[in-house]
């Protein structure tokens, strides 16, 4: 009993094991970690082993009804685990389960789902999962260790680039018995890897054809999750129906979740048409990303009468940030001085006032609004030590926290920023020839294409186009449909796009996927800018190796400084709130999770 309480209540497995071995008079080296109900990246899980439900759910939520989503774009695949095709992403969470599930009120803590318990040592040199014997796939067959090993091998060899990268770090995997899987992580030096494996999607060995796995398919997968795919209209809609025999419906981690009998995913090709469909009640909720629409677009009868409710949610994670992304694979953006010059030329003050009702703020870096952001903070001793080998490429003002994004006078004609930009462009080999900026050697005009897909993106691009013309730059703006935009973005077939990277309070292996050198030329990653920076790679490695929260924060801030110094993007704005509009037939819990809105916690109001 002493060991069990220590495991749950102590600050970490090492302390727990040490206390037990001292009490027993055994050498510390002979101690073993014990099975636990949850695992946290740093510190300990917030919820005890006997928790009944998560605080951001309504455990008594009504079951039944339908939730209709409106999704911009189209699809040609129900397999979200491969690069090929445009997949229906909700399949990942509503149909296919993992060994563990996220606690949405914590930076990065996982609780038992398919796996009843998880075990690792202080070095995180291995992780063992013990499956819940009640688990079943939707065809009634039990989930076994053999399925877990099959899923690991399948995704390691045939999955998306992030899966291949993560799962290849496993030295060996074995099944000591039909319900136990042990992963040997020797040599990985990755403290996040046990959690990454805990989030691995588990697929049935008996129902997956390895030979055709990487091909798109519109056949609903057999999996263990709360919903099954029951209807598909190619490119238009997908219907998910709650499995009445779902094995995990009574688990504490699931109580208050997955309340709708049916979830219908309706796809729309065009953003304005999608909004008009919402006004007519054709789908139940929308996450609004356009300030202009949020500010004055909801003046329609259902919104005025209260049938449509507008919620403003403030999550506790880093603020989502929008950027104009330079594709540094293109020769025109290879010189950092060019990227710095174009950053100077973007008139945020004018755009924010005229287009966004001054609703936005602007911060450099990728972890805005959180303790992980380096912007405006001097580097601590740990950061300086981490960045010491790369000191020559990190400007002093970024290290001491005094760096600030350029601020214009908001007139659209700021001469100070224009002079500074032209000076940088001249140093990079470009001169004004009358009103045209040309390459000094080739005499070719400075021009590039901005690829956009939404009305807001187009308005920002056109405003930036006007800013750039003052410097003799003639960019083109090309609007394409969401499908073509996604295809070109994934293949890096663009000069500049607008993009956002959503961050958590526990960034980890996905940072390699976002800006690691190995991802730069690997289609399907999110390293859209093509960053290849040893400093960035080293800082990602440091945050993965951090043993405590303080060291982790320093490593993430050091990463933020390296990315800011690389000038891979033009920061556009930061979003401190989530704007959600929903028809009043949909209810949501009073409490909001740290991560923000969660449709899986909502329920149908039903008949009055």
C-alpha positions in Angstrom: 0.0 0.0 0.0 2.9 2.3 0.8 4.3 1.9 -2.7 0.9 2.5 -4.4 0.3 5.8 -2.6 3.8 7.0 -3.3 3.3 6.3 -7.0 0.2 8.4 -7.1 1.1 11.1 -4.7 4.8 11.6 -5.1 6.4 14.0 -7.5 7.7 11.3 -9.8 8.4 7.6 -10.3 12.0 7.9 -9.1 11.0 9.3 -5.7 8.3 6.7 -5.4 10.6 3.8 -6.1 13.4 5.2 -3.9 11.1 5.5 -1.0 10.0 1.9 -1.3 13.4 0.5 -1.7 14.7 2.4 1.3 11.8 1.1 3.3 12.5 -2.5 2.3 16.2 -2.1 2.7 16.9 -2.9 -1.0 19.5 -1.2 -3.2 18.1 1.5 -5.3 19.4 -0.1 -8.5 17.1 -3.1 -8.0 13.9 -1.0 -7.8 11.3 -1.3 -10.5 8.7 1.2 -11.7 5.1 0.2 -11.1 2.1 0.3 -13.3 0.2 3.6 -13.1 -3.2 4.8 -14.4 -1.7 7.8 -16.2 1.6 9.4 -17.3 2.6 13.1 -17.4 5.4 14.6 -19.5 6.5 16.6 -16.5 5.4 16.3 -12.9 2.5 14.1 -12.0 -1.1 13.6 -13.3 -3.7 15.9 -11.9 -6.4 13.3 -11.6 -6.1 10.4 -9.1 -6.5 6.8 -10.0 -10.1 6.7 -8.7 -11.3 9.8 -10.6 -14.9 9.5 -12.0 -14.9 12.0 -14.9 -12.9 15.0 -16.2 -13.8 18.4 -14.8 -14.5 19.9 -18.2 -17.3 17.4 -19.0 -20.9 17.0 -17.9 -21.1 13.4 -16.6 -24.9 13.6 -16.8 -25.0 14.9 -20.4 -28.0 13.8 -22.4 -27.4 11.1 -24.9 -29.0 11.1 -28.4 -29.5 13.4 -31.3 -27.2 14.5 -34.1 -24.4 16.9 -34.4 -23.7 18.3 -37.9 -20.3 19.8 -38.7 -19.6 22.1 -41.5 -16.1 21.5 -43.0 -14.4 23.6 -45.7 -12.9 21.6 -48.5 -13.5 18.0 -49.6 -12.1 14.5 -49.1 -11.2 11.4 -51.0 -10.1 9.1 -48.2 -11.1 7.8 -44.8 -7.5 7.0 -43.9 -5.9 9.9 -41.9 -2.7 8.0 -41.3 -1.2 8.2 -44.8 0.2 11.1 -46.9 -1.9 10.3 -50.0 -5.3 11.9 -50.4 -7.4 14.3 -48.4 -8.6 12.4 -45.4 -11.6 12.9 -43.1 -9.7 13.9 -40.0 -12.4 13.3 -37.3 -12.0 9.6 -38.1 -8.8 9.7 -36.0 -10.5 10.7 -32.7 -14.1 9.4 -33.1 -13.5 6.1 -34.8 -9.9 5.0 -34.0 -8.5 4.9 -30.5 -5.1 5.0 -28.9 -3.6 3.2 -25.9 -4.0 6.4 -23.8 -6.1 9.5 -24.0 -5.3 13.2 -23.4 -6.4 15.0 -20.3 -7.4 18.3 -21.8 -7.0 20.3 -18.6 -3.2 19.6 -18.4 -0.2 20.5 -20.6 0.5 16.9 -21.5 -0.9 14.1 -19.4 -2.3 10.8 -20.7 -4.8 8.6 -19.0 -5.7 4.9 -19.6 -7.9 4.1 -22.6 -7.2 0.9 -24.5 -4.4 0.4 -22.0 -5.5 0.1 -18.4 -2.0 0.9 -17.1 1.3 2.3 -18.2 4.8 1.7 -16.8 8.1 3.3 -17.4 11.4 4.0 -15.6 12.9 7.3 -14.5 15.2 7.2 -17.6 12.2 6.4 -19.8 14.3 3.8 -21.4 11.2 1.6 -21.9 7.4 1.7 -21.7 5.0 -1.1 -21.0 1.3 -1.0 -21.6 -1.2 -3.4 -20.1 -4.4 -3.6 -22.2 -7.9 -3.5 -20.6 -9.3 -7.0 -21.2 -12.7 -5.5 -22.0 -11.4 -3.8 -25.2 -13.2 -4.7 -28.5 -13.0 -3.6 -32.1 -16.3 -2.7 -33.7 -16.5 -6.2 -35.2 -16.5 -7.7 -31.7 -12.9 -9.0 -31.7 -10.7 -8.3 -28.7 -7.9 -5.8 -29.0 -4.6 -7.7 -28.2 -0.9 -7.0 -27.9 -0.6 -8.4 -31.4 -2.7 -5.6 -32.8 -0.6 -3.0 -30.9 2.6 -4.5 -32.4 1.1 -4.6 -35.8 0.0 -1.0 -35.6 3.5 0.1 -34.6 5.1 -1.7 -37.4 2.5 -0.6 -40.0 2.7 3.1 -39.1 6.5 3.0 -38.8 6.9 1.6 -42.3 3.8 2.9 -44.1 2.4 5.8 -42.1 2.7 9.6 -42.3 6.2 11.1 -42.0 5.7 12.0 -38.3 4.7 8.4 -37.5 7.6 7.0 -39.3 9.9 9.3 -37.5 8.6 8.7 -34.0 8.1 4.9 -34.2 11.5 4.3 -35.8 13.1 5.3 -32.5 11.9 2.1 -30.8 14.8 -0.3 -30.4 12.6 -3.4 -29.9 9.0 -4.2 -29.2 7.6 -7.4 -27.7 4.5 -8.9 -26.2 5.2 -10.8 -23.0 1.6 -12.0 -22.9 -1.6 -11.4 -25.1 -2.5 -8.2 -23.2 0.9 -6.7 -22.5 3.3 -4.8 -24.9 6.7 -3.6 -24.0 8.7 -1.1 -26.1 12.5 -0.9 -25.6 13.5 2.7 -26.1 17.2 2.3 -25.4 19.2 4.9 -27.3 16.2 7.1 -28.2 17.1 9.8 -25.6 13.5 11.0 -26.0 11.6 11.5 -22.8 8.4 12.1 -24.7 8.5 8.9 -26.6 6.5 6.8 -24.0 3.7 9.4 -24.4 4.0 9.4 -28.2 3.5 5.6 -28.2 0.6 6.0 -25.8 -1.1 8.1 -28.5 -0.4 5.7 -31.3 -3.6 4.8 -33.2 -4.4 1.1 -32.8 -5.6 -0.8 -35.9 -6.8 -4.4 -36.1 -4.3 -6.8 -37.7 -7.1 -9.0 -39.0 -8.8 -6.2 -40.9 -6.0 -4.2 -42.5 -4.3 -5.1 -45.8 -0.7 -3.9 -45.5 -0.2 -4.1 -49.3 -2.9 -1.4 -49.9 -2.7 0.6 -46.7 -1.0 3.6 -48.4 -3.7 3.9 -51.0 -6.8 6.1 -50.4 -10.0 4.3 -49.5 -13.6 5.3 -48.8 -14.3 2.2 -46.8 -14.9 2.9 -43.1 -12.2 1.4 -40.9 -12.8 -1.3 -38.3 -11.6 0.2 -35.1 -12.3 0.3 -31.3 -13.7 3.9 -31.0 -17.1 5.1 -29.9 -18.3 5.7 -33.5 -18.4 3.8 -36.8 -18.6 5.1 -40.3 -22.0 4.3 -41.6 -22.5 6.4 -44.7 -20.3 8.1 -47.2 -21.1 10.5 -50.0 -17.8 10.9 -51.8 -16.4 14.4 -51.4 -19.7 15.7 -49.8 -20.5 14.1 -46.5 -19.6 11.3 -44.0 -21.9 10.0 -41.3 -20.6 8.6 -38.0 -23.0 6.6 -35.8 -22.4 5.8 -32.2 -21.6 2.1 -31.6 -24.2 0.8 -29.1 -21.7 -1.9 -28.1 -18.8 0.5 -27.6 -16.6 -1.2 -25.0 -15.3 2.0 -23.3 -18.5 4.0 -22.8 -18.3 3.7 -19.0 -14.6 4.6 -18.6 -14.0 7.6 -16.4 -12.0 9.2 -19.2 -15.0 8.9 -21.5 -17.8 9.9 -19.1 -19.6 12.9 -20.5 -18.1 12.5 -23.9 -19.5 11.3 -27.3 -23.1 12.1 -26.4 -24.6 12.3 -29.9 -26.0 9.2 -31.5 -24.9 10.5 -34.9 -22.3 12.9 -36.2 -22.6 14.1 -39.7 -19.7 15.8 -41.5 -20.9 18.0 -44.3 -18.2 19.5 -46.7 -18.4 22.9 -48.4 -16.2 24.0 -51.3 -16.4 27.7 -50.6 -16.2 29.7 -47.4 -19.0 32.2 -48.0 -21.4 29.4 -49.1 -20.5 27.5 -45.9 -21.4 30.6 -43.8 -24.7 31.0 -45.6 -25.5 27.3 -44.9 -24.9 27.9 -41.2 -27.3 30.9 -41.2 -29.9 28.5 -42.6 -29.3 26.0 -39.9 -27.8 23.3 -42.1 -25.0 22.6 -39.6 -24.8 23.2 -35.9 -21.7 25.2 -35.1 -18.8 27.0 -36.6 -15.5 28.2 -35.3 -15.1 31.7 -36.7 -11.7 32.8 -37.9 -12.6 36.1 -39.6 -12.8 39.1 -37.3 -14.9 41.1 -39.9 -17.5 38.4 -39.9 -17.5 37.9 -36.2 -17.8 41.7 -35.7 -20.7 42.4 -38.1 -21.6 39.2 -39.9 -24.0 37.7 -37.3 -26.8 40.3 -37.8 -29.3 37.8 -39.1 -32.7 36.8 -37.6 -31.6 33.6 -35.8 -28.7 35.4 -34.2 -30.9 38.3 -33.1 -33.5 36.0 -31.6 -31.0 34.0 -29.6 -31.4 30.8 -31.7 -27.7 31.2 -32.6 -25.5 31.7 -29.6 -22.0 33.2 -29.8 -19.4 31.9 -27.3 -16.1 33.5 -26.7 -13.7 31.0 -25.2 -10.3 31.8 -23.7 -8.1 28.7 -23.7 -5.0 28.4 -21.6 -2.6 27.2 -24.4 -0.3 29.4 -26.5 -2.3 31.8 -28.7 -2.8 30.5 -32.2 -0.7 32.8 -34.5 -1.1 33.5 -38.2 2.0 34.0 -40.4 3.0 34.7 -43.9 5.4 31.9 -44.7 8.5 32.2 -46.9 9.3 29.1 -48.8 13.1 29.3 -48.3 13.5 26.5 -50.9 12.8 29.2 -53.5 16.1 31.1 -54.3 14.3 34.5 -54.0 13.8 33.9 -50.3 17.0 32.1 -49.5 18.7 35.3 -48.3 17.6 36.2 -44.7 18.1 39.9 -45.6 15.3 39.6 -48.1 13.0 38.1 -45.6 13.9 40.8 -43.0 13.1 43.5 -45.6 9.7 42.1 -46.5 8.9 41.8 -42.8 9.6 45.5 -42.4 7.3 46.3 -45.3 4.2 44.6 -43.8 2.0 47.3 -42.3 0.3 45.5 -39.4 -1.0 48.7 -37.8 -3.0 49.6 -41.0 -4.3 46.1 -41.6 -5.3 45.6 -37.9 -7.2 48.9 -37.8 -8.9 48.7 -41.2 -9.7 45.0 -41.5 -9.7 43.6 -38.0 -11.3 46.3 -35.8 -8.0 46.3 -33.8 -9.0 43.0 -32.3 -5.6 41.4 -32.8 -2.2 41.8 -31.2 1.1 40.9 -32.8 4.0 39.0 -31.3 7.1 37.5 -32.9 7.7 33.8 -32.1 5.6 30.7 -32.0 4.4 30.4 -28.4 2.6 33.7 -27.9 0.7 34.5 -24.8 2.4 31.7 -22.7 5.3 31.2 -20.4 7.1 29.4 -23.3 7.4 32.5 -25.4 10.9 34.2 -25.6 9.5 37.4 -27.1 10.2 40.3 -24.8 12.1 38.1 -22.3 15.9 38.1 -21.7 17.5 34.6 -22.1 18.2 32.9 -18.8 21.5 31.1 -18.0 20.2 27.8 -19.3 19.1 29.3 -22.6 22.4 31.0 -23.1 24.2 27.7 -22.4 22.0 25.9 -24.9 22.5 28.5 -27.6 26.2 29.1 -26.9 27.4 26.9 -29.9 25.1 29.0 -32.2 25.7 32.4 -30.6 26.9 33.9 -33.9 23.5 33.4 -35.6 21.3 34.7 -32.7 21.2 38.5 -32.7 21.9 40.2 -29.3 18.5 41.9 -29.2 16.8 38.5 -29.5 18.9 37.1 -26.7 18.4 40.0 -24.4 14.6 40.3 -25.1 14.8 43.8 -26.6 13.9 42.8 -30.1 10.5 44.0 -31.3 8.6 43.7 -34.5 8.6 46.8 -36.7 5.9 49.3 -35.9 4.7 51.6 -38.7 2.8 54.9 -38.4 -0.3 53.1 -39.8 -0.6 55.3 -42.9 0.5 52.7 -45.4 3.3 55.1 -46.4 5.8 54.8 -43.6 9.1 56.1 -45.0 11.3 54.9 -42.1 10.5 51.2 -42.6 10.7 51.7 -46.4 14.2 53.1 -46.2 15.4 50.3 -43.9 13.8 47.6 -46.2 15.5 49.0 -49.3 18.8 49.1 -47.5 18.5 45.4 -46.7 17.4 44.6 -50.2 20.4 46.4 -51.7 22.8 44.5 -49.4 21.1 41.3 -50.7 21.7 42.3 -54.4 18.6 44.2 -55.4 18.3 47.8 -56.6 15.5 50.0 -57.7 15.4 50.6 -61.5 12.9 53.4 -61.7 9.9 51.9 -59.9 11.0 48.3 -60.3 13.2 46.4 -58.0 15.7 44.3 -59.9 18.4 41.7 -59.3 21.7 43.6 -59.7 23.2 40.8 -61.8 20.4 39.3 -63.8 18.2 42.4 -64.0 15.2 40.2 -63.3 12.4 42.0 -61.5 11.7 40.9 -57.9 8.4 39.1 -58.0 6.8 36.1 -56.4 3.3 34.5 -55.9 1.2 34.6 -52.7 -1.2 31.6 -52.7 -4.5 32.1 -50.8 -7.7 30.2 -50.3 -10.0 32.3 -48.1 -11.4 35.8 -48.3 -9.4 36.9 -45.2 -6.2 35.5 -46.7 -6.8 37.3 -50.0 -7.5 40.6 -48.2 -4.2 40.4 -46.3 -2.3 39.4 -49.4 -3.7 42.3 -51.4 -2.9 44.7 -48.6 0.7 43.4 -48.5 0.9 43.6 -52.3 0.2 47.3 -52.0 2.9 47.6 -49.3 5.5 45.8 -51.5 4.8 48.0 -54.5 6.3 50.9 -52.7 9.6 49.1 -52.8 9.3 48.2 -56.4 8.2 44.6 -55.8 5.4 43.2 -57.9 3.9 40.1 -56.3 0.9 38.3 -57.7 -2.0 37.0 -55.6 -3.5 33.7 -56.7 -6.7 32.4 -55.1 -7.3 28.7 -55.3 -9.9 26.4 -53.8 -9.1 24.6 -50.4 -8.3 21.3 -52.1 -5.7 22.8 -54.4 -4.3 24.9 -51.6 -3.8 21.9 -49.4 -2.3 19.9 -52.2 0.2 22.6 -53.1 1.0 23.4 -49.4 1.8 19.7 -48.7 4.0 19.5 -51.8 5.7 22.8 -51.0 4.6 24.1 -54.4 4.3 27.8 -53.4 6.4 30.9 -52.9 4.4 32.3 -49.9 1.3 31.1 -48.1 -0.5 32.1 -44.9 -0.4 29.5 -42.2 -0.8 28.9 -38.5 0.8 26.4 -36.2 -1.3 25.6 -33.1 1.0 24.9 -30.1 0.4 23.2 -26.8 1.9 23.9 -23.4 4.0 20.8 -23.9 5.6 21.0 -27.3 7.6 17.9 -28.2 8.4 15.6 -31.1 6.0 17.4 -33.4 8.4 20.3 -33.4 10.7 18.3 -35.6 7.7 17.8 -37.9 7.1 21.6 -37.9 10.7 22.9 -38.5 13.3 20.1 -38.2 15.9 19.8 -40.9 14.9 16.2 -41.7 11.4 17.4 -42.5 12.4 20.2 -44.9 12.3 18.1 -48.1 9.9 15.5 -46.9 6.4 16.2 -48.5 3.6 16.0 -46.0 5.3 17.6 -43.1 4.5 21.0 -41.7 8.0 22.5 -42.2 6.4 24.7 -44.9 9.2 27.3 -44.7 11.9 24.6 -45.4 13.9 25.4 -42.3 17.3 23.6 -42.1 18.9 25.0 -39.0 21.3 23.1 -36.6 20.3 25.5 -33.8 16.6 24.6 -34.2 17.3 20.9 -34.3 19.5 21.1 -31.2 16.9 23.1 -29.3 14.2 20.5 -30.1 16.5 17.8 -28.9 17.0 19.8 -25.7 13.3 20.2 -24.9 12.8 16.5 -25.4 15.6 15.7 -23.0 14.5 18.1 -20.3 13.8 16.3 -16.9 11.9 19.1 -15.2 9.6 21.9 -16.1 12.2 24.7 -15.5 14.7 23.1 -17.9 11.9 22.4 -20.4 10.7 26.0 -20.5 14.3 27.2 -21.1 14.7 24.8 -24.0 11.4 25.9 -25.6 12.3 29.5 -25.2 15.7 28.8 -26.8 13.9 27.2 -29.7 11.7 30.2 -30.0 14.7 32.5 -30.2 16.3 30.3 -32.9 13.1 30.4 -35.0 12.7 34.2 -34.5 16.3 34.7 -35.6 15.8 32.7 -38.7 13.0 35.1 -39.9 11.2 32.3 -41.7 7.8 34.0 -41.5 6.1 37.4 -41.2 4.1 37.3 -38.0 0.6 38.6 -38.9 -1.5 38.4 -35.7 -2.2 36.4 -32.5 -5.6 35.1 -31.5 -6.3 35.2 -27.8 -9.8 33.9 -28.0 -11.8 31.2 -29.8 -15.0 32.4 -31.4 -17.7 29.8 -31.5 -21.2 30.2 -33.0 -23.8 27.4 -32.3 -27.4 26.9 -32.8 -29.1 26.7 -29.4 -30.2 23.1 -30.0 -26.6 22.3 -29.0 -25.5 22.5 -25.3 -22.0 22.7 -23.9 -20.6 22.3 -20.4 -20.1 25.4 -18.2 -16.4 24.5 -17.6 -13.9 25.0 -20.4 -10.9 22.8 -20.8 -7.4 24.3 -20.8 -7.2 23.3 -24.5 -10.4 25.3 -25.4 -13.7 24.2 -27.0 -14.3 20.4 -27.3 -17.3 19.3 -29.5 -17.0 15.8 -28.0 -18.2 17.2 -24.7 -21.4 18.8 -26.2 -24.9 17.3 -26.3 -28.2 17.8 -27.9 -30.8 19.8 -25.9 -33.6 17.6 -27.2 -37.2 18.4 -27.1 -38.3 20.9 -24.4 
